[in-house]
Amino acid sequence: QKRMGKKLVGTQHVVLFRFKPQYKGKPDALKAFLNAFKPLKRIPTVQSITYGATVSGERSQGWDVCLTTLLGDYPTYRDHPIHQEAVKTLKIYSEDVLAMDYNVFKKIKDKEHKTHKPHKNHHDAAAKEAAKAAKKKAAKKVTKKKTTKKKSTKKKTS
């Protein structure tokens, strides 16, 4: 998908999780929670994934964990069995979830922006073949000169 000189890279999926009171500050609960994210990277549409527990204290306003993923196709990710399994585990520990998704675009370089790409014609191919043949011929000459010098050196020492 292209828009005003930009190409869609994917959808950034950002999710914040707030733990149930009985799991706040429990290292084993945090470990199990974070481990639920690991299989998500096996979903084919996942381009990148990062997650972690907050280190910002009160600034996080009670949110404990953040997950960010760059997705090629959000519906495929959402409906994938690996995602569905992770959601089941995450629901055990979280009392609240906040999610936001937005499209990520990149600027199209001039080369990518042009719709017409010049095709290679037979002249290009012929020129390449001629250059290749000339290079091969030059390499043979160098090899032949080295061989000749070795032979003449051997004759002088005999």
C-alpha positions as CSV (number, residue, x, y, z in Angstrom):
1,Q,0.0,0.0,0.0
2,K,1.4,3.4,-1.0
3,R,0.3,6.8,0.1
4,M,1.7,10.2,-0.9
5,G,5.2,9.0,-1.7
6,K,5.2,6.6,1.3
7,K,5.0,2.9,1.5
8,L,3.2,1.0,4.3
9,V,5.8,-1.0,6.3
10,G,3.3,-2.6,8.7
11,T,1.1,-2.0,11.7
12,Q,2.7,-1.2,15.0
13,H,0.8,-3.0,17.8
14,V,1.4,-1.6,21.3
15,V,-0.1,-3.2,24.4
16,L,0.1,-2.3,28.0
17,F,-0.7,-4.8,30.8
18,R,-1.7,-4.1,34.4
19,F,-1.2,-7.1,36.7
20,K,-3.9,-8.3,39.1
21,P,-3.0,-7.3,42.7
22,Q,-1.9,-10.8,43.7
23,Y,0.7,-10.9,41.0
24,K,2.3,-7.4,41.4
25,G,5.9,-7.6,42.5
26,K,6.1,-11.4,42.1
27,P,9.1,-12.4,40.1
28,D,7.7,-15.9,39.2
29,A,4.5,-14.3,37.8
30,L,6.5,-11.7,35.8
31,K,8.7,-14.5,34.4
32,A,5.7,-16.6,33.3
33,F,4.0,-13.6,31.8
34,L,7.1,-12.5,29.8
35,N,7.6,-16.1,28.6
36,A,4.2,-16.1,27.1
37,F,5.5,-13.5,24.5
38,K,8.4,-15.6,23.2
39,P,6.3,-17.9,20.8
40,L,4.8,-14.8,19.2
41,K,7.9,-14.3,17.1
42,R,7.1,-17.5,15.3
43,I,3.9,-16.0,13.7
44,P,4.9,-15.3,10.1
45,T,3.5,-11.8,10.0
46,V,5.5,-10.6,13.0
47,Q,8.4,-8.4,11.7
48,S,9.7,-7.4,15.1
49,I,8.8,-7.8,18.7
50,T,9.9,-6.2,22.0
51,Y,8.5,-6.5,25.5
52,G,9.5,-5.8,29.0
53,A,8.5,-4.8,32.6
54,T,8.3,-1.1,33.5
55,V,11.4,0.5,35.0
56,S,9.7,3.9,35.3
57,G,7.9,3.4,38.6
58,E,5.0,5.9,39.2
59,R,5.3,7.4,35.7
60,S,3.9,4.1,34.3
61,Q,0.6,4.9,36.2
62,G,0.2,1.3,37.3
63,W,1.0,-0.4,33.9
64,D,3.4,-3.3,34.5
65,V,4.4,-4.6,31.1
66,C,4.6,-3.3,27.6
67,L,4.6,-5.3,24.3
68,T,5.3,-3.8,20.9
69,T,5.2,-5.7,17.7
70,L,5.5,-4.6,14.1
71,L,3.1,-6.7,12.0
72,G,2.8,-7.2,8.3
73,D,-0.9,-8.0,8.8
74,Y,-2.7,-7.4,12.0
75,P,-5.8,-9.7,11.4
76,T,-3.5,-12.6,10.6
77,Y,-1.6,-12.0,13.9
78,R,-4.8,-11.5,16.0
79,D,-6.4,-14.7,14.7
80,H,-3.2,-16.9,14.8
81,P,-3.4,-19.9,17.2
82,I,0.0,-18.9,18.8
83,H,-1.4,-15.5,19.6
84,Q,-4.6,-17.0,21.0
85,E,-2.6,-19.3,23.3
86,A,-0.6,-16.3,24.5
87,V,-3.7,-14.3,25.3
88,K,-5.0,-17.2,27.5
89,T,-1.9,-17.1,29.6
90,L,-1.8,-13.3,29.8
91,K,-5.4,-13.1,31.0
92,I,-4.4,-15.2,34.0
93,Y,-2.1,-12.4,35.3
94,S,-3.6,-9.2,34.0
95,E,-6.6,-7.3,35.2
96,D,-6.5,-4.6,32.5
97,V,-5.1,-4.2,29.0
98,L,-4.7,-1.1,26.9
99,A,-3.9,-1.6,23.2
100,M,-3.2,0.8,20.3
101,D,-2.4,0.1,16.7
102,Y,-1.1,2.4,14.1
103,N,0.2,2.2,10.5
104,V,4.0,2.7,9.9
105,F,5.1,4.2,6.6
106,K,8.5,4.8,5.1
107,K,9.4,7.4,2.5
108,I,9.7,5.9,-0.9
109,K,13.1,6.6,-2.5
110,D,13.0,8.1,-6.0
111,K,13.9,4.7,-7.5
112,E,11.0,2.9,-5.7
113,H,8.6,5.8,-6.4
114,K,8.8,5.5,-10.2
115,T,6.2,3.2,-11.6
116,H,8.0,2.5,-14.9
117,K,11.2,0.6,-14.5
118,P,13.4,0.6,-17.7
119,H,13.7,-2.9,-19.0
120,K,16.9,-4.5,-20.0
121,N,17.2,-5.0,-23.7
122,H,19.4,-7.2,-25.8
123,H,22.0,-4.5,-26.1
124,D,22.6,-4.4,-22.3
125,A,23.0,-8.2,-22.3
126,A,25.4,-8.1,-25.3
127,A,27.5,-5.4,-23.7
128,K,27.7,-7.4,-20.5
129,E,28.8,-10.5,-22.4
130,A,31.4,-8.6,-24.3
131,A,32.9,-7.1,-21.1
132,K,32.9,-10.6,-19.5
133,A,34.7,-12.1,-22.6
134,A,37.3,-9.3,-22.6
135,K,38.0,-9.8,-18.9
136,K,38.4,-13.5,-19.4
137,K,40.8,-12.9,-22.3
138,A,42.9,-10.5,-20.3
139,A,43.1,-13.0,-17.4
140,K,44.3,-15.7,-19.8
141,K,47.0,-13.4,-21.2
142,V,48.3,-12.7,-17.6
143,T,48.4,-16.4,-16.9
144,K,50.1,-17.1,-20.2
145,K,52.8,-14.5,-19.5
146,K,53.5,-15.9,-16.0
147,T,53.9,-19.4,-17.5
148,T,56.2,-18.2,-20.2
149,K,58.5,-16.4,-17.7
150,K,58.7,-19.5,-15.5
151,K,59.8,-21.6,-18.5
152,S,62.4,-19.1,-19.7
153,T,63.8,-18.9,-16.1
154,K,64.1,-22.7,-16.0
155,K,66.0,-22.7,-19.3
156,K,68.6,-20.2,-18.1
157,T,69.4,-22.2,-15.0
158,S,69.9,-25.4,-16.8
